[in-house]
């Protein structure tokens, strides 16, 4: 069974940083492309970033390009999202996903 557990969210001031983690189990993580998506209050899911199974290719939504960095540690079965220069518009529940499966999410709130 695919399991994804996100952590690292919290309350941060505008301009601040957070690092999200996603612990994966139940599948061959090192052979799987992975994604981060987010859902702001009252909004639908928004794709944020993707990384190929070997980490060689990374893609970002225009809204986060230059501020967020996706990475992975296949030895630890863990996906990361480093978020810098955070803005109030980044406030959302962040999920890691494998295909259509996502975890429970972690709340990120950017507010002064």
N, C-alpha and C positions, 0 to 999 in steps of 0.2 A: 504493500500500500504506500502510495506517495504521501510523504509528510513534509510540510514546509513550516518552519517556525521562525517568524520574524521577531526582531528585538532591536532596541537602540533608539526608539522614538522618545519624544519628550517635548517640553516647552523650551523654546529658545527665542532670543531676541532677534529682530531683523539684523542681517549681517553675520549672524552666528553660523556655527557648523554643527553637524551631527553625522554620525556614522551608523548606518543601519546594517544589521546582519541577518542572514537567513540560513538557518541550519536545515539541511536537507537529508532525508533518509527514505529508504524503500525503493530506490531506483539507482541506476548507474549515473550518479551526478557528473562524473568526469566525462561522460559521453553525451551530456544533455546541454543544449542551448538554454539559457535562462533569461528571465526578464524581471523588471520592476514595473509595476503599474501603481496608480494612486487614485483615490476617490475623495474629492473634496466634498464638503457638506452640501447635500442637495444636488450633487452632480453625478454623472456617470463615470465609469472607469476611464482613466486616461493613461495611455502607454507613456512610460518615462524613459526606459533604457533597456537594451538587450546586449547580451554577450554570448559569443559562440562557446562551444564546449571546451575549446582549448585556450580561450581568452584572447585569441589573435584579432578578433573583430568585435568592435563595440559600436553601438549606435545610440543616439540620444534624441529626444524630442527637442525641438528648437527652444522650447521654454526653459530647458535646463542645461543646454549645451554651454560648455565653458565654466559651469558651476558645479555640476555633479560628475562623479567618476564611478563607474561600475567596475567591479573586479571580482575575482573568485580565487579560492584556495581549494583545489581539487583534492589535496591530501586531507583536508579537514571537512570536505563536503559542505563548504560554506560559501555563500554569495554575499557580497557587500555592496553598499551604496554610500559613498562619501559625498556629503552634501555641504557645500560651502556657499557663502554669500546668500544665505536663505532670505526669502521674501515672504510677506504675509500670504501671497498667492500660492506658496508651496504648502500651506496648511492642508492636510489631507491624511487619510489612512493609507499607508504604504503597504503594498503586498508584493512578495516575490511570487513568480509563477513559473510553472513548467507546463507547457501546452495550456490546457484550460484549467489546470489545478492551481489553486492559490492557498496560502496559509490564512491565519486569522487576522493578520495585519498588525501594524504598529502605528500608533497615532503620532503625528508630527504637527505641532502647533507653533507657528511663528507669530509672535506678538510681543509688543513692548508693554 
